[in-house]
Amino acid sequence: MKHFLLLMALLAGSALAQPPAEPAGERAQGEVRRVDKANAKITLKHGEIKGLDMPPMTMVFQVRDPKVLDQVKAGDTVHFRAEKVDGGYVVTELQPAR
């Protein structure tokens, strides 16, 4: 029993020492083509997004947090993360490139 408790304590300690998980979705770069604040959408021209099995293209994404659209305008280069949600694609993180 002592060995079991010791093993459990060691495993619990190693789980606490793990680095924080990466946010969901692969980080990608794109160019803002259009911002639609009224509908919480953004049109991005982006390169390949392997995690979503998506070739380079220009497409419209929903935005999880519409407030991020206040930070960008057409022509800006951005870094973003997107996920497939309920059959559509949603930008979960959006930052202007520096």
MARTIZA-683316 format. One record per residue: residue number from 1; residue in one letter; x, y, z of N, C-alpha, C, O, CB in turn. Coordinates in nm, 4 decimals. Glycine has a CB too. Example, Ala and Ser with C-alpha at 12.3 -4.5 7.8 and 13.67 -1.06 7.14 Angstrom:
! residues 2
+-----+------+----------+----------+----------+----------+----------+----------+----------+----------+----------+----------+----------+----------+----------+----------+----------+
:  nr : rest :   n_east :  n_north :     n_up :  ca_east : ca_north :    ca_up :   c_east :  c_north :     c_up :   o_east :  o_north :     o_up :  cb_east : cb_north :    cb_up :
+-----+------+----------+----------+----------+----------+----------+----------+----------+----------+----------+----------+----------+----------+----------+----------+----------+
:   1 :    a :   1.3190 :  -0.5690 :   0.7800 :   1.2300 :  -0.4500 :   0.7800 :   1.3200 :  -0.3300 :   0.7800 :   1.4236 :  -0.3319 :   0.8465 :   1.1308 :  -0.4473 :   0.9046 :
:   2 :    s :   1.2850 :  -0.2250 :   0.7080 :   1.3670 :  -0.1060 :   0.7140 :   1.2900 :   0.0030 :   0.7870 :   1.3409 :   0.1138 :   0.8039 :   1.4084 :  -0.0598 :   0.5725 :
+-----+------+----------+----------+----------+----------+----------+----------+----------+----------+----------+----------+----------+----------+----------+----------+----------+
This chain:
! residues 98
+-----+------+----------+----------+----------+----------+----------+----------+----------+----------+----------+----------+----------+----------+----------+----------+----------+
:  nr : rest :   n_east :  n_north :     n_up :  ca_east : ca_north :    ca_up :   c_east :  c_north :     c_up :   o_east :  o_north :     o_up :  cb_east : cb_north :    cb_up :
+-----+------+----------+----------+----------+----------+----------+----------+----------+----------+----------+----------+----------+----------+----------+----------+----------+
:   1 :    m :   0.0818 :  -0.1189 :   0.0000 :   0.0000 :   0.0000 :   0.0000 :   0.0866 :   0.1259 :   0.0000 :   0.0541 :   0.2246 :  -0.0660 :  -0.0933 :  -0.0006 :   0.1200 :
:   2 :    k :   0.1994 :   0.1215 :   0.0761 :   0.2883 :   0.2378 :   0.0811 :   0.3440 :   0.2688 :  -0.0571 :   0.3547 :   0.3850 :  -0.0964 :   0.4033 :   0.2137 :   0.1804 :
:   3 :    h :   0.3793 :   0.1635 :  -0.1304 :   0.4346 :   0.1839 :  -0.2647 :   0.3313 :   0.2458 :  -0.3576 :   0.3638 :   0.3318 :  -0.4394 :   0.4846 :   0.0513 :  -0.3230 :
:   4 :    f :   0.2078 :   0.2019 :  -0.3446 :   0.0996 :   0.2569 :  -0.4272 :   0.0811 :   0.4058 :  -0.3988 :   0.0693 :   0.4857 :  -0.4917 :  -0.0325 :   0.1808 :  -0.4015 :
:   5 :    l :   0.0785 :   0.4432 :  -0.2708 :   0.0615 :   0.5844 :  -0.2344 :   0.1799 :   0.6680 :  -0.2820 :   0.1620 :   0.7802 :  -0.3295 :   0.0447 :   0.5989 :  -0.0823 :
:   6 :    l :   0.3001 :   0.6139 :  -0.2694 :   0.4187 :   0.6843 :  -0.3160 :   0.4133 :   0.7051 :  -0.4672 :   0.4443 :   0.8135 :  -0.5167 :   0.5454 :   0.6072 :  -0.2773 :
:   7 :    l :   0.3741 :   0.6015 :  -0.5399 :   0.3612 :   0.6113 :  -0.6854 :   0.2570 :   0.7155 :  -0.7233 :   0.2802 :   0.7956 :  -0.8139 :   0.3240 :   0.4751 :  -0.7456 :
:   8 :    m :   0.1440 :   0.7157 :  -0.6564 :   0.0382 :   0.8129 :  -0.6855 :   0.0863 :   0.9555 :  -0.6590 :   0.0560 :   1.0464 :  -0.7363 :  -0.0870 :   0.7829 :  -0.6011 :
:   9 :    a :   0.1603 :   0.9753 :  -0.5517 :   0.2132 :   1.1074 :  -0.5189 :   0.3117 :   1.1540 :  -0.6254 :   0.3099 :   1.2704 :  -0.6653 :   0.2808 :   1.1057 :  -0.3813 :
:  10 :    l :   0.3973 :   1.0637 :  -0.6713 :   0.4937 :   1.0983 :  -0.7755 :   0.4228 :   1.1341 :  -0.9058 :   0.4598 :   1.2313 :  -0.9717 :   0.5913 :   0.9822 :  -0.7987 :
:  11 :    l :   0.3218 :   1.0570 :  -0.9431 :   0.2473 :   1.0845 :  -1.0653 :   0.1731 :   1.2167 :  -1.0563 :   0.1687 :   1.2915 :  -1.1539 :   0.1494 :   0.9720 :  -1.0941 :
:  12 :    a :   0.1152 :   1.2466 :  -0.9419 :   0.0439 :   1.3728 :  -0.9236 :   0.1409 :   1.4896 :  -0.9340 :   0.1077 :   1.5918 :  -0.9940 :  -0.0289 :   1.3753 :  -0.7876 :
:  13 :    g :   0.2596 :   1.4765 :  -0.8770 :   0.3596 :   1.5832 :  -0.8850 :   0.4071 :   1.6070 :  -1.0264 :   0.4276 :   1.7217 :  -1.0659 :   0.4774 :   1.5507 :  -0.7974 :
:  14 :    s :   0.4253 :   1.5002 :  -1.1043 :   0.4713 :   1.5170 :  -1.2418 :   0.3636 :   1.5805 :  -1.3286 :   0.3955 :   1.6530 :  -1.4228 :   0.5134 :   1.3826 :  -1.3006 :
:  15 :    a :   0.2361 :   1.5544 :  -1.2984 :   0.1277 :   1.6156 :  -1.3747 :   0.1234 :   1.7658 :  -1.3498 :   0.0911 :   1.8430 :  -1.4401 :  -0.0072 :   1.5516 :  -1.3382 :
:  16 :    l :   0.1560 :   1.8077 :  -1.2276 :   0.1557 :   1.9494 :  -1.1960 :   0.2717 :   2.0219 :  -1.2628 :   0.2632 :   2.1421 :  -1.2880 :   0.1614 :   1.9695 :  -1.0461 :
:  17 :    a :   0.3786 :   1.9513 :  -1.2913 :   0.4967 :   2.0127 :  -1.3497 :   0.4883 :   2.0255 :  -1.5021 :   0.5801 :   2.0786 :  -1.5645 :   0.6186 :   1.9328 :  -1.3125 :
:  18 :    q :   0.3800 :   1.9779 :  -1.5620 :   0.3669 :   1.9842 :  -1.7078 :   0.3499 :   2.1284 :  -1.7538 :   0.2843 :   2.2066 :  -1.6849 :   0.2477 :   1.8989 :  -1.7553 :
:  19 :    p :   0.4075 :   2.1664 :  -1.8690 :   0.3873 :   2.3013 :  -1.9203 :   0.2415 :   2.3192 :  -1.9621 :   0.1735 :   2.2214 :  -1.9932 :   0.4822 :   2.3296 :  -2.0393 :
:  20 :    p :   0.1932 :   2.4434 :  -1.9630 :   0.0547 :   2.4659 :  -2.0033 :   0.0321 :   2.4218 :  -2.1471 :   0.1214 :   2.4318 :  -2.2313 :   0.0174 :   2.6131 :  -1.9870 :
:  21 :    a :  -0.0869 :   2.3736 :  -2.1736 :  -0.1207 :   2.3265 :  -2.3086 :  -0.1290 :   2.4437 :  -2.4048 :  -0.1666 :   2.5545 :  -2.3667 :  -0.2540 :   2.2488 :  -2.3079 :
:  22 :    e :  -0.0935 :   2.4178 :  -2.5299 :  -0.1082 :   2.5177 :  -2.6353 :  -0.2566 :   2.5420 :  -2.6605 :  -0.3372 :   2.4499 :  -2.6474 :  -0.0366 :   2.4722 :  -2.7659 :
:  23 :    p :  -0.2937 :   2.6651 :  -2.6964 :  -0.4328 :   2.6876 :  -2.7335 :  -0.4690 :   2.6002 :  -2.8532 :  -0.3836 :   2.5668 :  -2.9353 :  -0.4576 :   2.8366 :  -2.7654 :
:  24 :    a :  -0.5948 :   2.5644 :  -2.8617 :  -0.6406 :   2.4795 :  -2.9720 :  -0.6225 :   2.5515 :  -3.1043 :  -0.6316 :   2.6741 :  -3.1112 :  -0.7881 :   2.4392 :  -2.9530 :
:  25 :    g :  -0.5970 :   2.4754 :  -3.2081 :  -0.5826 :   2.5320 :  -3.3418 :  -0.4387 :   2.5673 :  -3.3732 :  -0.3620 :   2.6062 :  -3.2850 :  -0.6693 :   2.6546 :  -3.3564 :
:  26 :    e :  -0.4036 :   2.5535 :  -3.4977 :  -0.2683 :   2.5838 :  -3.5446 :  -0.2571 :   2.7331 :  -3.5716 :  -0.3481 :   2.7930 :  -3.6288 :  -0.2336 :   2.5020 :  -3.6723 :
:  27 :    r :  -0.1478 :   2.7925 :  -3.5314 :  -0.1245 :   2.9352 :  -3.5548 :  -0.0920 :   2.9548 :  -3.7028 :  -0.0104 :   2.8825 :  -3.7599 :  -0.0085 :   2.9900 :  -3.4637 :
:  28 :    a :  -0.1570 :   3.0535 :  -3.7636 :  -0.1388 :   3.0801 :  -3.9059 :  -0.1205 :   3.2307 :  -3.9270 :  -0.1452 :   3.3108 :  -3.8369 :  -0.2599 :   3.0267 :  -3.9886 :
:  29 :    q :  -0.0774 :   3.2668 :  -4.0458 :  -0.0615 :   3.4075 :  -4.0817 :  -0.1520 :   3.4369 :  -4.1997 :  -0.1714 :   3.3522 :  -4.2869 :   0.0871 :   3.4416 :  -4.1152 :
:  30 :    g :  -0.2070 :   3.5566 :  -4.2020 :  -0.2940 :   3.5933 :  -4.3125 :  -0.3001 :   3.7433 :  -4.3311 :  -0.2461 :   3.8203 :  -4.2516 :  -0.4327 :   3.5385 :  -4.2905 :
:  31 :    e :  -0.3664 :   3.7825 :  -4.4368 :  -0.3899 :   3.9242 :  -4.4660 :  -0.5397 :   3.9498 :  -4.4569 :  -0.6203 :   3.8777 :  -4.5158 :  -0.3340 :   3.9641 :  -4.6079 :
:  32 :    v :  -0.5755 :   4.0534 :  -4.3821 :  -0.7160 :   4.0893 :  -4.3672 :  -0.7653 :   4.1495 :  -4.4983 :  -0.7068 :   4.2453 :  -4.5491 :  -0.7365 :   4.1888 :  -4.2488 :
:  33 :    r :  -0.8717 :   4.0939 :  -4.5523 :  -0.9338 :   4.1453 :  -4.6740 :  -1.0582 :   4.2269 :  -4.6421 :  -1.0877 :   4.3258 :  -4.7092 :  -0.9692 :   4.0307 :  -4.7680 :
:  34 :    r :  -1.1322 :   4.1838 :  -4.5372 :  -1.2555 :   4.2552 :  -4.5016 :  -1.2876 :   4.2271 :  -4.3556 :  -1.2655 :   4.1165 :  -4.3061 :  -1.3748 :   4.2128 :  -4.5939 :
:  35 :    v :  -1.3401 :   4.3284 :  -4.2872 :  -1.3851 :   4.3149 :  -4.1498 :  -1.5347 :   4.3448 :  -4.1477 :  -1.5777 :   4.4511 :  -4.1923 :  -1.3057 :   4.4103 :  -4.0532 :
:  36 :    d :  -1.6133 :   4.2517 :  -4.0963 :  -1.7586 :   4.2658 :  -4.0877 :  -1.7968 :   4.2603 :  -3.9399 :  -1.8323 :   4.1546 :  -3.8876 :  -1.8330 :   4.1537 :  -4.1706 :
:  37 :    k :  -1.7890 :   4.3766 :  -3.8728 :  -1.8161 :   4.3814 :  -3.7290 :  -1.9614 :   4.3468 :  -3.6976 :  -1.9894 :   4.2822 :  -3.5966 :  -1.7827 :   4.5196 :  -3.6739 :
:  38 :    a :  -2.0529 :   4.3890 :  -3.7825 :  -2.1958 :   4.3656 :  -3.7571 :  -2.2297 :   4.2176 :  -3.7465 :  -2.3206 :   4.1798 :  -3.6727 :  -2.2792 :   4.4285 :  -3.8668 :
:  39 :    n :  -2.1566 :   4.1330 :  -3.8203 :  -2.1836 :   3.9887 :  -3.8214 :  -2.0728 :   3.9063 :  -3.7560 :  -2.0746 :   3.7834 :  -3.7624 :  -2.2033 :   3.9418 :  -3.9635 :
:  40 :    a :  -1.9761 :   3.9742 :  -3.6927 :  -1.8637 :   3.9074 :  -3.6253 :  -1.7902 :   3.8136 :  -3.7200 :  -1.7653 :   3.6974 :  -3.6880 :  -1.9133 :   3.8292 :  -3.5028 :
:  41 :    k :  -1.7552 :   3.8675 :  -3.8401 :  -1.6837 :   3.7878 :  -3.9404 :  -1.5633 :   3.8649 :  -3.9920 :  -1.5595 :   3.9879 :  -3.9900 :  -1.7771 :   3.7496 :  -4.0575 :
:  42 :    i :  -1.4652 :   3.7884 :  -4.0384 :  -1.3466 :   3.8466 :  -4.0989 :  -1.3090 :   3.7633 :  -4.2211 :  -1.3153 :   3.6404 :  -4.2184 :  -1.2287 :   3.8534 :  -3.9970 :
:  43 :    t :  -1.2698 :   3.8321 :  -4.3279 :  -1.2226 :   3.7639 :  -4.4478 :  -1.0704 :   3.7705 :  -4.4471 :  -1.0115 :   3.8784 :  -4.4413 :  -1.2825 :   3.8281 :  -4.5786 :
:  44 :    l :  -1.0078 :   3.6529 :  -4.4532 :  -0.8621 :   3.6429 :  -4.4488 :  -0.8088 :   3.5691 :  -4.5706 :  -0.8637 :   3.4668 :  -4.6116 :  -0.8171 :   3.5724 :  -4.3210 :
:  45 :    k :  -0.7010 :   3.6222 :  -4.6280 :  -0.6238 :   3.5512 :  -4.7293 :  -0.5084 :   3.4877 :  -4.6520 :  -0.4252 :   3.5583 :  -4.5949 :  -0.5729 :   3.6480 :  -4.8478 :
:  46 :    h :  -0.5036 :   3.3544 :  -4.6501 :  -0.4059 :   3.2861 :  -4.5655 :  -0.3331 :   3.1774 :  -4.6413 :  -0.3756 :   3.1339 :  -4.7483 :  -0.4734 :   3.2271 :  -4.4435 :
:  47 :    g :  -0.2221 :   3.1346 :  -4.5832 :  -0.1470 :   3.0223 :  -4.6364 :  -0.2091 :   2.8917 :  -4.5899 :  -0.3167 :   2.8902 :  -4.5303 :   0.0003 :   3.0302 :  -4.5939 :
:  48 :    e :  -0.1403 :   2.7832 :  -4.6178 :  -0.1886 :   2.6510 :  -4.5789 :  -0.2034 :   2.6415 :  -4.4269 :  -0.1184 :   2.6895 :  -4.3519 :  -0.0931 :   2.5416 :  -4.6304 :
:  49 :    i :  -0.3119 :   2.5792 :  -4.3834 :  -0.3326 :   2.5502 :  -4.2415 :  -0.3436 :   2.3982 :  -4.2311 :  -0.4513 :   2.3409 :  -4.2472 :  -0.4624 :   2.6237 :  -4.1829 :
:  50 :    k :  -0.2304 :   2.3349 :  -4.2041 :  -0.2230 :   2.1881 :  -4.2051 :  -0.3181 :   2.1241 :  -4.1057 :  -0.3817 :   2.0234 :  -4.1370 :  -0.0820 :   2.1431 :  -4.1752 :
:  51 :    g :  -0.3288 :   2.1812 :  -3.9859 :  -0.4132 :   2.1231 :  -3.8830 :  -0.5606 :   2.1163 :  -3.9211 :  -0.6354 :   2.0346 :  -3.8675 :  -0.3985 :   2.2009 :  -3.7574 :
:  52 :    l :  -0.6019 :   2.2021 :  -4.0134 :  -0.7403 :   2.2013 :  -4.0613 :  -0.7508 :   2.1398 :  -4.2000 :  -0.8583 :   2.1387 :  -4.2600 :  -0.7967 :   2.3432 :  -4.0630 :
:  53 :    d :  -0.6381 :   2.0882 :  -4.2514 :  -0.6335 :   2.0303 :  -4.3861 :  -0.6872 :   2.1304 :  -4.4881 :  -0.7715 :   2.0976 :  -4.5716 :  -0.7149 :   1.8986 :  -4.3920 :
:  54 :    m :  -0.6354 :   2.2550 :  -4.4790 :  -0.6857 :   2.3640 :  -4.5614 :  -0.5725 :   2.4224 :  -4.6466 :  -0.4702 :   2.4645 :  -4.5925 :  -0.7494 :   2.4738 :  -4.4731 :
:  55 :    p :  -0.5897 :   2.4252 :  -4.7784 :  -0.4877 :   2.4849 :  -4.8650 :  -0.4927 :   2.6376 :  -4.8549 :  -0.5861 :   2.6923 :  -4.7963 :  -0.5075 :   2.4397 :  -5.0121 :
:  56 :    p :  -0.3937 :   2.7063 :  -4.9112 :  -0.3978 :   2.8526 :  -4.9133 :  -0.5237 :   2.8998 :  -4.9866 :  -0.5604 :   2.8449 :  -5.0904 :  -0.2701 :   2.9104 :  -4.9810 :
:  57 :    m :  -0.5889 :   3.0016 :  -4.9314 :  -0.7106 :   3.0543 :  -4.9931 :  -0.7527 :   3.1835 :  -4.9244 :  -0.6922 :   3.2258 :  -4.8259 :  -0.8246 :   2.9506 :  -4.9865 :
:  58 :    t :  -0.8555 :   3.2444 :  -4.9772 :  -0.9207 :   3.3573 :  -4.9128 :  -1.0582 :   3.3094 :  -4.8706 :  -1.1336 :   3.2565 :  -4.9522 :  -0.9292 :   3.4828 :  -5.0077 :
:  59 :    m :  -1.0913 :   3.3278 :  -4.7429 :  -1.2209 :   3.2804 :  -4.6949 :  -1.2714 :   3.3642 :  -4.5788 :  -1.1963 :   3.4383 :  -4.5154 :  -1.2117 :   3.1346 :  -4.6531 :
:  60 :    v :  -1.3996 :   3.3507 :  -4.5530 :  -1.4652 :   3.4204 :  -4.4432 :  -1.4673 :   3.3287 :  -4.3209 :  -1.5027 :   3.2112 :  -4.3308 :  -1.6097 :   3.4641 :  -4.4829 :
:  61 :    f :  -1.4294 :   3.3832 :  -4.2070 :  -1.4320 :   3.3123 :  -4.0797 :  -1.5260 :   3.3843 :  -3.9837 :  -1.5339 :   3.5071 :  -3.9848 :  -1.2897 :   3.3013 :  -4.0193 :
:  62 :    q :  -1.5972 :   3.3083 :  -3.9008 :  -1.6646 :   3.3657 :  -3.7849 :  -1.5545 :   3.4014 :  -3.6862 :  -1.4449 :   3.3457 :  -3.6931 :  -1.7713 :   3.2658 :  -3.7215 :
:  63 :    v :  -1.5817 :   3.4925 :  -3.5956 :  -1.4860 :   3.5310 :  -3.4923 :  -1.5487 :   3.5032 :  -3.3561 :  -1.6598 :   3.5480 :  -3.3277 :  -1.4451 :   3.6815 :  -3.5057 :
:  64 :    r :  -1.4772 :   3.4296 :  -3.2730 :  -1.5303 :   3.3943 :  -3.1405 :  -1.5536 :   3.5190 :  -3.0552 :  -1.6572 :   3.5313 :  -2.9900 :  -1.4342 :   3.2984 :  -3.0679 :
:  65 :    d :  -1.4568 :   3.6117 :  -3.0556 :  -1.4672 :   3.7337 :  -2.9761 :  -1.4711 :   3.8536 :  -3.0702 :  -1.3664 :   3.8950 :  -3.1199 :  -1.3484 :   3.7458 :  -2.8756 :
:  66 :    p :  -1.5880 :   3.9103 :  -3.0961 :  -1.6004 :   4.0208 :  -3.1920 :  -1.5159 :   4.1432 :  -3.1574 :  -1.4861 :   4.2239 :  -3.2456 :  -1.7438 :   4.0621 :  -3.2019 :
:  67 :    k :  -1.4768 :   4.1587 :  -3.0307 :  -1.3951 :   4.2745 :  -2.9914 :  -1.2598 :   4.2775 :  -3.0620 :  -1.2031 :   4.3850 :  -3.0814 :  -1.3736 :   4.2741 :  -2.8410 :
:  68 :    v :  -1.2067 :   4.1600 :  -3.1012 :  -1.0761 :   4.1582 :  -3.1676 :  -1.0813 :   4.2274 :  -3.3039 :  -0.9779 :   4.2689 :  -3.3563 :  -1.0273 :   4.0140 :  -3.1842 :
:  69 :    l :  -1.2004 :   4.2399 :  -3.3611 :  -1.2123 :   4.3050 :  -3.4917 :  -1.1826 :   4.4545 :  -3.4840 :  -1.1543 :   4.5174 :  -3.5859 :  -1.3517 :   4.2832 :  -3.5484 :
:  70 :    d :  -1.1890 :   4.5119 :  -3.3631 :  -1.1556 :   4.6538 :  -3.3455 :  -1.0058 :   4.6788 :  -3.3627 :  -0.9646 :   4.7933 :  -3.3808 :  -1.2008 :   4.7022 :  -3.2074 :
:  71 :    q :  -0.9248 :   4.5750 :  -3.3575 :  -0.7789 :   4.5873 :  -3.3632 :  -0.7223 :   4.5782 :  -3.5045 :  -0.6034 :   4.6033 :  -3.5248 :  -0.7163 :   4.4810 :  -3.2783 :
:  72 :    v :  -0.8057 :   4.5427 :  -3.6027 :  -0.7535 :   4.5189 :  -3.7372 :  -0.8393 :   4.5891 :  -3.8424 :  -0.9540 :   4.6264 :  -3.8178 :  -0.7469 :   4.3681 :  -3.7661 :
:  73 :    k :  -0.7790 :   4.6056 :  -3.9612 :  -0.8501 :   4.6632 :  -4.0753 :  -0.8014 :   4.5953 :  -4.2023 :  -0.6996 :   4.5261 :  -4.2011 :  -0.8292 :   4.8175 :  -4.0834 :
:  74 :    a :  -0.8737 :   4.6151 :  -4.3115 :  -0.8343 :   4.5566 :  -4.4400 :  -0.6912 :   4.5972 :  -4.4728 :  -0.6533 :   4.7135 :  -4.4581 :  -0.9310 :   4.6010 :  -4.5535 :
:  75 :    g :  -0.6126 :   4.5000 :  -4.5173 :  -0.4734 :   4.5232 :  -4.5533 :  -0.3742 :   4.4848 :  -4.4446 :  -0.2554 :   4.4691 :  -4.4728 :  -0.4545 :   4.6661 :  -4.5878 :
:  76 :    d :  -0.4206 :   4.4695 :  -4.3209 :  -0.3314 :   4.4314 :  -4.2108 :  -0.2882 :   4.2854 :  -4.2239 :  -0.3644 :   4.2006 :  -4.2703 :  -0.4009 :   4.4542 :  -4.0749 :
:  77 :    t :  -0.1654 :   4.2579 :  -4.1825 :  -0.1177 :   4.1206 :  -4.1693 :  -0.1437 :   4.0787 :  -4.0258 :  -0.1165 :   4.1540 :  -3.9323 :   0.0351 :   4.1073 :  -4.2068 :
:  78 :    v :  -0.1968 :   3.9577 :  -4.0086 :  -0.2325 :   3.9091 :  -3.8750 :  -0.1820 :   3.7673 :  -3.8525 :  -0.1554 :   3.6929 :  -3.9469 :  -0.3840 :   3.9141 :  -3.8551 :
:  79 :    h :  -0.1696 :   3.7324 :  -3.7263 :  -0.1475 :   3.5944 :  -3.6832 :  -0.2783 :   3.5513 :  -3.6208 :  -0.3412 :   3.6281 :  -3.5480 :  -0.0249 :   3.5801 :  -3.5815 :
:  80 :    f :  -0.3201 :   3.4281 :  -3.6491 :  -0.4484 :   3.3827 :  -3.5965 :  -0.4488 :   3.2325 :  -3.5745 :  -0.3649 :   3.1589 :  -3.6265 :  -0.5613 :   3.4218 :  -3.6908 :
:  81 :    r :  -0.5456 :   3.1900 :  -3.4959 :  -0.5752 :   3.0484 :  -3.4763 :  -0.7204 :   3.0290 :  -3.5157 :  -0.8048 :   3.1147 :  -3.4895 :  -0.5482 :   3.0018 :  -3.3274 :
:  82 :    a :  -0.7488 :   2.9167 :  -3.5783 :  -0.8858 :   2.8858 :  -3.6172 :  -0.9158 :   2.7406 :  -3.5846 :  -0.8266 :   2.6559 :  -3.5819 :  -0.9086 :   2.9137 :  -3.7675 :
:  83 :    e :  -1.0424 :   2.7139 :  -3.5600 :  -1.0890 :   2.5785 :  -3.5312 :  -1.2131 :   2.5509 :  -3.6139 :  -1.2849 :   2.6427 :  -3.6536 :  -1.1182 :   2.5598 :  -3.3796 :
:  84 :    k :  -1.2369 :   2.4244 :  -3.6389 :  -1.3610 :   2.3836 :  -3.7037 :  -1.4627 :   2.3607 :  -3.5929 :  -1.4407 :   2.2786 :  -3.5039 :  -1.3416 :   2.2543 :  -3.7929 :
:  85 :    v :  -1.5742 :   2.4334 :  -3.5984 :  -1.6773 :   2.4258 :  -3.4964 :  -1.8125 :   2.4121 :  -3.5646 :  -1.8517 :   2.4982 :  -3.6433 :  -1.6740 :   2.5503 :  -3.4038 :
:  86 :    d :  -1.8835 :   2.3048 :  -3.5350 :  -2.0178 :   2.2825 :  -3.5906 :  -2.0214 :   2.2988 :  -3.7426 :  -2.1149 :   2.3578 :  -3.7966 :  -2.1172 :   2.3787 :  -3.5267 :
:  87 :    g :  -1.9207 :   2.2470 :  -3.8107 :  -1.9179 :   2.2501 :  -3.9564 :  -1.8661 :   2.3793 :  -4.0169 :  -1.8531 :   2.3884 :  -4.1390 :  -2.0530 :   2.2250 :  -4.0076 :
:  88 :    g :  -1.8360 :   2.4799 :  -3.9351 :  -1.7820 :   2.6063 :  -3.9852 :  -1.6463 :   2.6325 :  -3.9221 :  -1.6022 :   2.5583 :  -3.8343 :  -1.8789 :   2.7235 :  -3.9559 :
:  89 :    y :  -1.5807 :   2.7381 :  -3.9672 :  -1.4488 :   2.7726 :  -3.9160 :  -1.4575 :   2.9011 :  -3.8355 :  -1.5174 :   2.9995 :  -3.8789 :  -1.3470 :   2.7872 :  -4.0310 :
:  90 :    v :  -1.3967 :   2.8986 :  -3.7172 :  -1.4044 :   3.0097 :  -3.6240 :  -1.2629 :   3.0533 :  -3.5849 :  -1.1807 :   2.9708 :  -3.5452 :  -1.4870 :   2.9706 :  -3.4987 :
:  91 :    v :  -1.2355 :   3.1827 :  -3.5962 :  -1.1086 :   3.2378 :  -3.5487 :  -1.1206 :   3.2498 :  -3.3985 :  -1.2097 :   3.3175 :  -3.3473 :  -1.0751 :   3.3770 :  -3.6157 :
:  92 :    t :  -1.0291 :   3.1828 :  -3.3271 :  -1.0320 :   3.1823 :  -3.1815 :  -0.9311 :   3.2781 :  -3.1221 :  -0.9400 :   3.3132 :  -3.0045 :  -1.0068 :   3.0436 :  -3.1295 :
:  93 :    e :  -0.8351 :   3.3207 :  -3.2027 :  -0.7321 :   3.4138 :  -3.1574 :  -0.6895 :   3.4951 :  -3.2789 :  -0.6720 :   3.4400 :  -3.3876 :  -0.6093 :   3.3386 :  -3.0916 :
:  94 :    l :  -0.6726 :   3.6270 :  -3.2609 :  -0.6353 :   3.7141 :  -3.3714 :  -0.5476 :   3.8257 :  -3.3174 :  -0.5860 :   3.8960 :  -3.2239 :  -0.7608 :   3.7714 :  -3.4431 :
:  95 :    q :  -0.4294 :   3.8422 :  -3.3764 :  -0.3374 :   3.9463 :  -3.3351 :  -0.2735 :   4.0103 :  -3.4568 :  -0.2330 :   3.9402 :  -3.5495 :  -0.2306 :   3.8902 :  -3.2414 :
:  96 :    p :  -0.2637 :   4.1442 :  -3.4580 :  -0.1908 :   4.2098 :  -3.5676 :  -0.0445 :   4.1640 :  -3.5646 :   0.0137 :   4.1487 :  -3.4572 :  -0.2004 :   4.3664 :  -3.5562 :
:  97 :    a :   0.0140 :   4.1425 :  -3.6817 :   0.1568 :   4.1056 :  -3.6896 :   0.2395 :   4.2285 :  -3.6621 :   0.2011 :   4.3397 :  -3.6983 :   0.1935 :   4.0448 :  -3.8290 :
:  98 :    r :   0.3504 :   4.2093 :  -3.5997 :   0.4389 :   4.3233 :  -3.5672 :   0.5611 :   4.3192 :  -3.6509 :   0.6474 :   4.4062 :  -3.6384 :   0.4779 :   4.3240 :  -3.4202 :
+-----+------+----------+----------+----------+----------+----------+----------+----------+----------+----------+----------+----------+----------+----------+----------+----------+
